[in-house]
Amino acid sequence: MREHEIDDHGPEAAEPPAEAVNPALCPECQGAGQLGSGEVCPVCEGSGKALNYRPGGG
Ligand SMILES: [Zn+2]
């Protein structure tokens, strides 16, 4: 069971305190479907859903 995947590719990554992030939402746009600049999110292509999210697991 893995709730969070941690990337340790650096000495210390200054990441903001992540609160409860919905794993079902796109990690890039947080379910907004678009980026802050107004562009369509390239990760979820505007769907706002996490493509790798599998409910139930297995
Ligand atoms: Zn997205």
N, CA, C, O and the ligand as a Tripos MOL2 file, in Angstrom:
@<TRIPOS>MOLECULE
protein
  233   231    59     0     0
PROTEIN
NO_CHARGES

@<TRIPOS>ATOM
      1 N           0.8480   -1.2020    0.0000 N.3       1 MET1
      2 CA          0.0000    0.0000    0.0000 C.3       1 MET1
      3 C           0.8820    1.2510    0.0000 C.2       1 MET1
      4 O           1.7480    1.4300    0.8560 O.2       1 MET1
      5 N           0.6380    2.0760   -0.9570 N.am      2 ARG2
      6 CA          1.4090    3.3210   -0.9980 C.3       2 ARG2
      7 C           0.4660    4.4950   -1.2550 C.2       2 ARG2
      8 O          -0.1840    4.6050   -2.2940 O.2       2 ARG2
      9 N           0.4340    5.3480   -0.2620 N.am      3 GLU3
     10 CA         -0.4720    6.4780   -0.4050 C.3       3 GLU3
     11 C           0.2230    7.6480   -1.0770 C.2       3 GLU3
     12 O          -0.3750    8.4150   -1.8310 O.2       3 GLU3
     13 N           1.5170    7.7550   -0.7720 N.am      4 HIS4
     14 CA          2.2540    8.8690   -1.3620 C.3       4 HIS4
     15 C           3.5660    8.3570   -1.9560 C.2       4 HIS4
     16 O           4.2720    7.5500   -1.3530 O.2       4 HIS4
     17 N           3.8560    8.8340   -3.1090 N.am      5 GLU5
     18 CA          5.1250    8.4780   -3.7110 C.3       5 GLU5
     19 C           6.1010    9.6360   -3.5400 C.2       5 GLU5
     20 O           5.8470   10.7680   -3.9520 O.2       5 GLU5
     21 N           7.1810    9.3160   -2.9400 N.am      6 ILE6
     22 CA          8.1550   10.3680   -2.6550 C.3       6 ILE6
     23 C           9.3250   10.2720   -3.6210 C.2       6 ILE6
     24 O           9.9360    9.2180   -3.7990 O.2       6 ILE6
     25 N           9.6090   11.3880   -4.2230 N.am      7 ASP7
     26 CA         10.7300   11.4390   -5.1470 C.3       7 ASP7
     27 C          11.9470   12.0220   -4.4310 C.2       7 ASP7
     28 O          11.9660   13.1910   -4.0460 O.2       7 ASP7
     29 N          12.9280   11.2020   -4.2710 N.am      8 ASP8
     30 CA         14.1300   11.7040   -3.6100 C.3       8 ASP8
     31 C          15.2530   11.8110   -4.6300 C.2       8 ASP8
     32 O          16.2240   11.0560   -4.6090 O.2       8 ASP8
     33 N          15.0830   12.7640   -5.5080 N.am      9 HIS9
     34 CA         16.0790   12.9580   -6.5560 C.3       9 HIS9
     35 C          16.9250   14.1890   -6.2750 C.2       9 HIS9
     36 O          17.6080   14.6970   -7.1650 O.2       9 HIS9
     37 N          16.8820   14.6540   -5.0730 N.am     10 GLY10
     38 CA         17.6520   15.8500   -4.7560 C.3      10 GLY10
     39 C          18.0190   15.8290   -3.2890 C.2      10 GLY10
     40 O          17.4620   15.0600   -2.5060 O.2      10 GLY10
     41 N          18.9580   16.6770   -2.9280 N.am     11 PRO11
     42 CA         19.3830   16.7690   -1.5300 C.3      11 PRO11
     43 C          18.2310   17.2300   -0.6440 C.2      11 PRO11
     44 O          17.9240   16.6130    0.3760 O.2      11 PRO11
     45 N          17.6180   18.3010   -1.0450 N.am     12 GLU12
     46 CA         16.4490   18.7870   -0.3030 C.3      12 GLU12
     47 C          15.5470   19.5540   -1.2470 C.2      12 GLU12
     48 O          15.9310   20.5870   -1.7950 O.2      12 GLU12
     49 N          14.3670   19.0470   -1.4270 N.am     13 ALA13
     50 CA         13.4290   19.7200   -2.3040 C.3      13 ALA13
     51 C          12.5210   20.6250   -1.4850 C.2      13 ALA13
     52 O          11.8500   20.1860   -0.5500 O.2      13 ALA13
     53 N          12.5190   21.8580   -1.8480 N.am     14 ALA14
     54 CA         11.6880   22.8140   -1.1150 C.3      14 ALA14
     55 C          10.2630   22.7280   -1.6260 C.2      14 ALA14
     56 O           9.8330   23.5140   -2.4700 O.2      14 ALA14
     57 N           9.5610   21.7790   -1.1070 N.am     15 GLU15
     58 CA          8.1840   21.6200   -1.5310 C.3      15 GLU15
     59 C           7.2390   22.2440   -0.5060 C.2      15 GLU15
     60 O           7.4960   22.2200    0.6970 O.2      15 GLU15
     61 N           6.1750   22.7840   -0.9970 N.am     16 PRO16
     62 CA          5.1930   23.3700   -0.0860 C.3      16 PRO16
     63 C           4.4940   22.2830    0.7080 C.2      16 PRO16
     64 O           4.4020   21.1460    0.2440 O.2      16 PRO16
     65 N           4.0070   22.6020    1.8730 N.am     17 PRO17
     66 CA          3.3200   21.6130    2.7040 C.3      17 PRO17
     67 C           2.0610   21.1050    2.0260 C.2      17 PRO17
     68 O           1.0320   21.7800    1.9880 O.2      17 PRO17
     69 N           2.1700   19.9100    1.4990 N.am     18 ALA18
     70 CA          1.0410   19.3430    0.7840 C.3      18 ALA18
     71 C          -0.0330   18.8790    1.7610 C.2      18 ALA18
     72 O           0.2070   18.0420    2.6310 O.2      18 ALA18
     73 N          -1.1840   19.4310    1.5950 N.am     19 GLU19
     74 CA         -2.2860   19.0140    2.4510 C.3      19 GLU19
     75 C          -2.9090   17.7450    1.8710 C.2      19 GLU19
     76 O          -2.2720   17.0330    1.0950 O.2      19 GLU19
     77 N          -4.0970   17.4800    2.2330 N.am     20 ALA20
     78 CA         -4.7440   16.2720    1.7410 C.3      20 ALA20
     79 C          -5.0090   16.3990    0.2450 C.2      20 ALA20
     80 O          -5.9230   17.1020   -0.1850 O.2      20 ALA20
     81 N          -4.1930   15.7060   -0.5290 N.am     21 VAL21
     82 CA         -4.3420   15.7620   -1.9800 C.3      21 VAL21
     83 C          -5.1680   14.5740   -2.4490 C.2      21 VAL21
     84 O          -4.8740   13.4230   -2.1250 O.2      21 VAL21
     85 N          -6.1830   14.8710   -3.2000 N.am     22 ASN22
     86 CA         -7.0280   13.8010   -3.7020 C.3      22 ASN22
     87 C          -6.2870   13.0180   -4.7830 C.2      22 ASN22
     88 O          -5.9530   13.5830   -5.8250 O.2      22 ASN22
     89 N          -6.0270   11.7440   -4.5610 N.am     23 PRO23
     90 CA         -5.2690   10.9420   -5.5360 C.3      23 PRO23
     91 C          -6.0360   10.7430   -6.8330 C.2      23 PRO23
     92 O          -5.4640   10.3480   -7.8490 O.2      23 PRO23
     93 N          -7.3120   11.0150   -6.7930 N.am     24 ALA24
     94 CA         -8.1020   10.8300   -8.0060 C.3      24 ALA24
     95 C          -7.9890   12.0280   -8.9310 C.2      24 ALA24
     96 O          -8.3720   11.9690  -10.0990 O.2      24 ALA24
     97 N          -7.4540   13.1240   -8.3870 N.am     25 LEU25
     98 CA         -7.3320   14.3230   -9.1950 C.3      25 LEU25
     99 C          -5.9550   14.4030   -9.8300 C.2      25 LEU25
    100 O          -4.9890   13.8500   -9.3040 O.2      25 LEU25
    101 N          -5.8660   15.0730  -10.9300 N.am     26 CYS26
    102 CA         -4.5980   15.2420  -11.6110 C.3      26 CYS26
    103 C          -3.6250   15.9890  -10.7070 C.2      26 CYS26
    104 O          -3.9480   17.0550  -10.1820 O.2      26 CYS26
    105 N          -2.4310   15.4240  -10.5270 N.am     27 PRO27
    106 CA         -1.4550   16.0480   -9.6470 C.3      27 PRO27
    107 C          -0.9010   17.3450  -10.2210 C.2      27 PRO27
    108 O          -0.2950   18.1430   -9.5060 O.2      27 PRO27
    109 N          -1.1080   17.5420  -11.4810 N.am     28 GLU28
    110 CA         -0.5550   18.7230  -12.1340 C.3      28 GLU28
    111 C          -1.4710   19.9250  -11.9500 C.2      28 GLU28
    112 O          -1.0140   21.0190  -11.6180 O.2      28 GLU28
    113 N          -2.7420   19.7200  -12.1640 N.am     29 CYS29
    114 CA         -3.6690   20.8500  -12.1110 C.3      29 CYS29
    115 C          -4.6440   20.7040  -10.9510 C.2      29 CYS29
    116 O          -5.5360   21.5330  -10.7710 O.2      29 CYS29
    117 N          -4.4710   19.6530  -10.1710 N.am     30 GLN30
    118 CA         -5.3250   19.4140   -9.0070 C.3      30 GLN30
    119 C          -6.7980   19.3380   -9.4010 C.2      30 GLN30
    120 O          -7.6770   19.7690   -8.6550 O.2      30 GLN30
    121 N          -7.0500   18.7890  -10.5740 N.am     31 GLY31
    122 CA         -8.4330   18.5840  -10.9810 C.3      31 GLY31
    123 C          -9.0430   19.7750  -11.6900 C.2      31 GLY31
    124 O         -10.2090   19.7480  -12.0840 O.2      31 GLY31
    125 N          -8.2470   20.8220  -11.8510 N.am     32 ALA32
    126 CA         -8.7740   22.0200  -12.4990 C.3      32 ALA32
    127 C          -8.9010   21.8190  -14.0060 C.2      32 ALA32
    128 O          -9.7500   22.4330  -14.6510 O.2      32 ALA32
    129 N          -8.0590   20.9630  -14.5560 N.am     33 GLY33
    130 CA         -8.1120   20.7210  -15.9880 C.3      33 GLY33
    131 C          -7.2890   21.7150  -16.7770 C.2      33 GLY33
    132 O          -7.0760   21.5550  -17.9790 O.2      33 GLY33
    133 N          -6.8350   22.7280  -16.0960 N.am     34 GLN34
    134 CA         -5.9950   23.7120  -16.7880 C.3      34 GLN34
    135 C          -4.9720   24.2690  -15.8210 C.2      34 GLN34
    136 O          -5.1210   24.1850  -14.6020 O.2      34 GLN34
    137 N          -3.9390   24.8360  -16.3950 N.am     35 LEU35
    138 CA         -2.8850   25.3850  -15.5650 C.3      35 LEU35
    139 C          -3.2220   26.8200  -15.1710 C.2      35 LEU35
    140 O          -4.2140   27.4000  -15.6140 O.2      35 LEU35
    141 N          -2.3670   27.3590  -14.3320 N.am     36 GLY36
    142 CA         -2.6230   28.7050  -13.8490 C.3      36 GLY36
    143 C          -2.6190   29.7350  -14.9600 C.2      36 GLY36
    144 O          -3.2650   30.7780  -14.8650 O.2      36 GLY36
    145 N          -1.8760   29.4230  -16.0250 N.am     37 SER37
    146 CA         -1.7890   30.3570  -17.1400 C.3      37 SER37
    147 C          -3.0110   30.2570  -18.0460 C.2      37 SER37
    148 O          -3.1740   31.0470  -18.9760 O.2      37 SER37
    149 N          -3.8570   29.2880  -17.7670 N.am     38 GLY38
    150 CA         -5.0690   29.1540  -18.5690 C.3      38 GLY38
    151 C          -4.9360   28.1060  -19.6500 C.2      38 GLY38
    152 O          -5.8890   27.8250  -20.3770 O.2      38 GLY38
    153 N          -3.7330   27.5180  -19.7560 N.am     39 GLU39
    154 CA         -3.5410   26.4950  -20.7710 C.3      39 GLU39
    155 C          -4.1560   25.1780  -20.3220 C.2      39 GLU39
    156 O          -4.2710   24.9100  -19.1260 O.2      39 GLU39
    157 N          -4.5430   24.3740  -21.2750 N.am     40 VAL40
    158 CA         -5.0880   23.0680  -20.9480 C.3      40 VAL40
    159 C          -3.9950   22.2050  -20.3530 C.2      40 VAL40
    160 O          -2.8890   22.1390  -20.8910 O.2      40 VAL40
    161 N          -4.2910   21.5540  -19.2650 N.am     41 CYS41
    162 CA         -3.2960   20.7450  -18.5840 C.3      41 CYS41
    163 C          -2.7970   19.6430  -19.5110 C.2      41 CYS41
    164 O          -3.6030   18.8650  -20.0220 O.2      41 CYS41
    165 N          -1.4840   19.5590  -19.7420 N.am     42 PRO42
    166 CA         -0.9140   18.5690  -20.6530 C.3      42 PRO42
    167 C          -0.9040   17.1710  -20.0400 C.2      42 PRO42
    168 O          -0.7440   16.1770  -20.7490 O.2      42 PRO42
    169 N          -1.0710   17.1000  -18.7480 N.am     43 VAL43
    170 CA         -1.0110   15.8080  -18.0770 C.3      43 VAL43
    171 C          -2.3390   15.0670  -18.2180 C.2      43 VAL43
    172 O          -2.3710   13.9050  -18.6230 O.2      43 VAL43
    173 N          -3.4000   15.7290  -17.8910 N.am     44 CYS44
    174 CA         -4.7100   15.0730  -17.9350 C.3      44 CYS44
    175 C          -5.5000   15.5140  -19.1630 C.2      44 CYS44
    176 O          -6.6040   15.0290  -19.4100 O.2      44 CYS44
    177 N          -4.9270   16.4350  -19.9230 N.am     45 GLU45
    178 CA         -5.5510   16.9350  -21.1430 C.3      45 GLU45
    179 C          -6.9050   17.5640  -20.8590 C.2      45 GLU45
    180 O          -7.8400   17.4730  -21.6550 O.2      45 GLU45
    181 N          -6.9780   18.1930  -19.7210 N.am     46 GLY46
    182 CA         -8.1890   18.9520  -19.4150 C.3      46 GLY46
    183 C          -9.2510   18.1680  -18.6690 C.2      46 GLY46
    184 O         -10.2870   18.7170  -18.2920 O.2      46 GLY46
    185 N          -8.9970   16.8900  -18.4560 N.am     47 SER47
    186 CA        -10.0080   16.0830  -17.7780 C.3      47 SER47
    187 C          -9.9820   16.3190  -16.2760 C.2      47 SER47
    188 O         -10.9990   16.1840  -15.5960 O.2      47 SER47
    189 N          -8.8080   16.6720  -15.7700 N.am     48 GLY48
    190 CA         -8.6810   16.9550  -14.3460 C.3      48 GLY48
    191 C          -8.5680   15.7040  -13.5000 C.2      48 GLY48
    192 O          -8.5110   15.7780  -12.2730 O.2      48 GLY48
    193 N          -8.5350   14.5630  -14.1520 N.am     49 LYS49
    194 CA         -8.4510   13.3090  -13.4180 C.3      49 LYS49
    195 C          -7.0500   12.7280  -13.5170 C.2      49 LYS49
    196 O          -6.3530   12.9090  -14.5160 O.2      49 LYS49
    197 N          -6.6570   12.0350  -12.4780 N.am     50 ALA50
    198 CA         -5.3490   11.3970  -12.4810 C.3      50 ALA50
    199 C          -5.4180   10.1570  -13.3620 C.2      50 ALA50
    200 O          -6.2150    9.2480  -13.1300 O.2      50 ALA50
    201 N          -4.5690   10.1440  -14.3690 N.am     51 LEU51
    202 CA         -4.6210    9.0380  -15.3270 C.3      51 LEU51
    203 C          -4.1510    7.7390  -14.6980 C.2      51 LEU51
    204 O          -4.5930    6.6510  -15.0670 O.2      51 LEU51
    205 N          -3.2470    7.8780  -13.7380 N.am     52 ASN52
    206 CA         -2.6810    6.6750  -13.1270 C.3      52 ASN52
    207 C          -3.4680    6.2190  -11.9010 C.2      52 ASN52
    208 O          -3.0930    5.2600  -11.2260 O.2      52 ASN52
    209 N          -4.5600    6.9200  -11.6310 N.am     53 TYR53
    210 CA         -5.2920    6.5780  -10.4280 C.3      53 TYR53
    211 C          -6.1860    5.3540  -10.6590 C.2      53 TYR53
    212 O          -7.0140    5.3130  -11.5690 O.2      53 TYR53
    213 N          -5.9770    4.3710   -9.7980 N.am     54 ARG54
    214 CA         -6.8230    3.1920   -9.9100 C.3      54 ARG54
    215 C          -7.5920    2.9650   -8.6130 C.2      54 ARG54
    216 O          -7.0150    2.5600   -7.6040 O.2      54 ARG54
    217 N          -8.8430    3.2180   -8.6420 N.am     55 PRO55
    218 CA         -9.6520    3.0320   -7.4330 C.3      55 PRO55
    219 C          -9.7220    1.5580   -7.0260 C.2      55 PRO55
    220 O          -9.9990    0.6870   -7.8500 O.2      55 PRO55
    221 N          -9.4740    1.3040   -5.7800 N.am     56 GLY56
    222 CA         -9.5600   -0.0660   -5.3190 C.3      56 GLY56
    223 C          -8.2230   -0.7440   -5.3240 C.2      56 GLY56
    224 O          -7.9270   -1.5640   -4.4550 O.2      56 GLY56
    225 N          -7.4150   -0.4080   -6.2990 N.am     57 GLY57
    226 CA         -6.1030   -1.0210   -6.4120 C.3      57 GLY57
    227 C          -6.2000   -2.4630   -6.8800 C.2      57 GLY57
    228 O          -7.2890   -2.9620   -7.1640 O.2      57 GLY57
    229 N          -5.0870   -3.1090   -6.9570 N.am     58 GLY58
    230 CA         -5.1480   -4.4820   -7.3890 C.3      58 GLY58
    231 C          -4.0920   -4.7270   -8.3760 C.2      58 GLY58
    232 O          -3.9640   -5.8430   -8.8790 O.2      58 GLY58
    233 ZN         -4.2740   18.0240  -15.1120 Zn       59 ZN59
@<TRIPOS>BOND
     1     1     2 1
     2     2     3 1
     3     3     4 2
     4     3     5 am
     5     5     6 1
     6     6     7 1
     7     7     8 2
     8     7     9 am
     9     9    10 1
    10    10    11 1
    11    11    12 2
    12    11    13 am
    13    13    14 1
    14    14    15 1
    15    15    16 2
    16    15    17 am
    17    17    18 1
    18    18    19 1
    19    19    20 2
    20    19    21 am
    21    21    22 1
    22    22    23 1
    23    23    24 2
    24    23    25 am
    25    25    26 1
    26    26    27 1
    27    27    28 2
    28    27    29 am
    29    29    30 1
    30    30    31 1
    31    31    32 2
    32    31    33 am
    33    33    34 1
    34    34    35 1
    35    35    36 2
    36    35    37 am
    37    37    38 1
    38    38    39 1
    39    39    40 2
    40    39    41 am
    41    41    42 1
    42    42    43 1
    43    43    44 2
    44    43    45 am
    45    45    46 1
    46    46    47 1
    47    47    48 2
    48    47    49 am
    49    49    50 1
    50    50    51 1
    51    51    52 2
    52    51    53 am
    53    53    54 1
    54    54    55 1
    55    55    56 2
    56    55    57 am
    57    57    58 1
    58    58    59 1
    59    59    60 2
    60    59    61 am
    61    61    62 1
    62    62    63 1
    63    63    64 2
    64    63    65 am
    65    65    66 1
    66    66    67 1
    67    67    68 2
    68    67    69 am
    69    69    70 1
    70    70    71 1
    71    71    72 2
    72    71    73 am
    73    73    74 1
    74    74    75 1
    75    75    76 2
    76    75    77 am
    77    77    78 1
    78    78    79 1
    79    79    80 2
    80    79    81 am
    81    81    82 1
    82    82    83 1
    83    83    84 2
    84    83    85 am
    85    85    86 1
    86    86    87 1
    87    87    88 2
    88    87    89 am
    89    89    90 1
    90    90    91 1
    91    91    92 2
    92    91    93 am
    93    93    94 1
    94    94    95 1
    95    95    96 2
    96    95    97 am
    97    97    98 1
    98    98    99 1
    99    99   100 2
   100    99   101 am
   101   101   102 1
   102   102   103 1
   103   103   104 2
   104   103   105 am
   105   105   106 1
   106   106   107 1
   107   107   108 2
   108   107   109 am
   109   109   110 1
   110   110   111 1
   111   111   112 2
   112   111   113 am
   113   113   114 1
   114   114   115 1
   115   115   116 2
   116   115   117 am
   117   117   118 1
   118   118   119 1
   119   119   120 2
   120   119   121 am
   121   121   122 1
   122   122   123 1
   123   123   124 2
   124   123   125 am
   125   125   126 1
   126   126   127 1
   127   127   128 2
   128   127   129 am
   129   129   130 1
   130   130   131 1
   131   131   132 2
   132   131   133 am
   133   133   134 1
   134   134   135 1
   135   135   136 2
   136   135   137 am
   137   137   138 1
   138   138   139 1
   139   139   140 2
   140   139   141 am
   141   141   142 1
   142   142   143 1
   143   143   144 2
   144   143   145 am
   145   145   146 1
   146   146   147 1
   147   147   148 2
   148   147   149 am
   149   149   150 1
   150   150   151 1
   151   151   152 2
   152   151   153 am
   153   153   154 1
   154   154   155 1
   155   155   156 2
   156   155   157 am
   157   157   158 1
   158   158   159 1
   159   159   160 2
   160   159   161 am
   161   161   162 1
   162   162   163 1
   163   163   164 2
   164   163   165 am
   165   165   166 1
   166   166   167 1
   167   167   168 2
   168   167   169 am
   169   169   170 1
   170   170   171 1
   171   171   172 2
   172   171   173 am
   173   173   174 1
   174   174   175 1
   175   175   176 2
   176   175   177 am
   177   177   178 1
   178   178   179 1
   179   179   180 2
   180   179   181 am
   181   181   182 1
   182   182   183 1
   183   183   184 2
   184   183   185 am
   185   185   186 1
   186   186   187 1
   187   187   188 2
   188   187   189 am
   189   189   190 1
   190   190   191 1
   191   191   192 2
   192   191   193 am
   193   193   194 1
   194   194   195 1
   195   195   196 2
   196   195   197 am
   197   197   198 1
   198   198   199 1
   199   199   200 2
   200   199   201 am
   201   201   202 1
   202   202   203 1
   203   203   204 2
   204   203   205 am
   205   205   206 1
   206   206   207 1
   207   207   208 2
   208   207   209 am
   209   209   210 1
   210   210   211 1
   211   211   212 2
   212   211   213 am
   213   213   214 1
   214   214   215 1
   215   215   216 2
   216   215   217 am
   217   217   218 1
   218   218   219 1
   219   219   220 2
   220   219   221 am
   221   221   222 1
   222   222   223 1
   223   223   224 2
   224   223   225 am
   225   225   226 1
   226   226   227 1
   227   227   228 2
   228   227   229 am
   229   229   230 1
   230   230   231 1
   231   231   232 2
@<TRIPOS>SUBSTRUCTURE
     1 MET1         2 RESIDUE 1 A MET
     2 ARG2         6 RESIDUE 1 A ARG
     3 GLU3        10 RESIDUE 1 A GLU
     4 HIS4        14 RESIDUE 1 A HIS
     5 GLU5        18 RESIDUE 1 A GLU
     6 ILE6        22 RESIDUE 1 A ILE
     7 ASP7        26 RESIDUE 1 A ASP
     8 ASP8        30 RESIDUE 1 A ASP
     9 HIS9        34 RESIDUE 1 A HIS
    10 GLY10       38 RESIDUE 1 A GLY
    11 PRO11       42 RESIDUE 1 A PRO
    12 GLU12       46 RESIDUE 1 A GLU
    13 ALA13       50 RESIDUE 1 A ALA
    14 ALA14       54 RESIDUE 1 A ALA
    15 GLU15       58 RESIDUE 1 A GLU
    16 PRO16       62 RESIDUE 1 A PRO
    17 PRO17       66 RESIDUE 1 A PRO
    18 ALA18       70 RESIDUE 1 A ALA
    19 GLU19       74 RESIDUE 1 A GLU
    20 ALA20       78 RESIDUE 1 A ALA
    21 VAL21       82 RESIDUE 1 A VAL
    22 ASN22       86 RESIDUE 1 A ASN
    23 PRO23       90 RESIDUE 1 A PRO
    24 ALA24       94 RESIDUE 1 A ALA
    25 LEU25       98 RESIDUE 1 A LEU
    26 CYS26      102 RESIDUE 1 A CYS
    27 PRO27      106 RESIDUE 1 A PRO
    28 GLU28      110 RESIDUE 1 A GLU
    29 CYS29      114 RESIDUE 1 A CYS
    30 GLN30      118 RESIDUE 1 A GLN
    31 GLY31      122 RESIDUE 1 A GLY
    32 ALA32      126 RESIDUE 1 A ALA
    33 GLY33      130 RESIDUE 1 A GLY
    34 GLN34      134 RESIDUE 1 A GLN
    35 LEU35      138 RESIDUE 1 A LEU
    36 GLY36      142 RESIDUE 1 A GLY
    37 SER37      146 RESIDUE 1 A SER
    38 GLY38      150 RESIDUE 1 A GLY
    39 GLU39      154 RESIDUE 1 A GLU
    40 VAL40      158 RESIDUE 1 A VAL
    41 CYS41      162 RESIDUE 1 A CYS
    42 PRO42      166 RESIDUE 1 A PRO
    43 VAL43      170 RESIDUE 1 A VAL
    44 CYS44      174 RESIDUE 1 A CYS
    45 GLU45      178 RESIDUE 1 A GLU
    46 GLY46      182 RESIDUE 1 A GLY
    47 SER47      186 RESIDUE 1 A SER
    48 GLY48      190 RESIDUE 1 A GLY
    49 LYS49      194 RESIDUE 1 A LYS
    50 ALA50      198 RESIDUE 1 A ALA
    51 LEU51      202 RESIDUE 1 A LEU
    52 ASN52      206 RESIDUE 1 A ASN
    53 TYR53      210 RESIDUE 1 A TYR
    54 ARG54      214 RESIDUE 1 A ARG
    55 PRO55      218 RESIDUE 1 A PRO
    56 GLY56      222 RESIDUE 1 A GLY
    57 GLY57      226 RESIDUE 1 A GLY
    58 GLY58      230 RESIDUE 1 A GLY
    59 ZN59       233 GROUP 0 **** ****
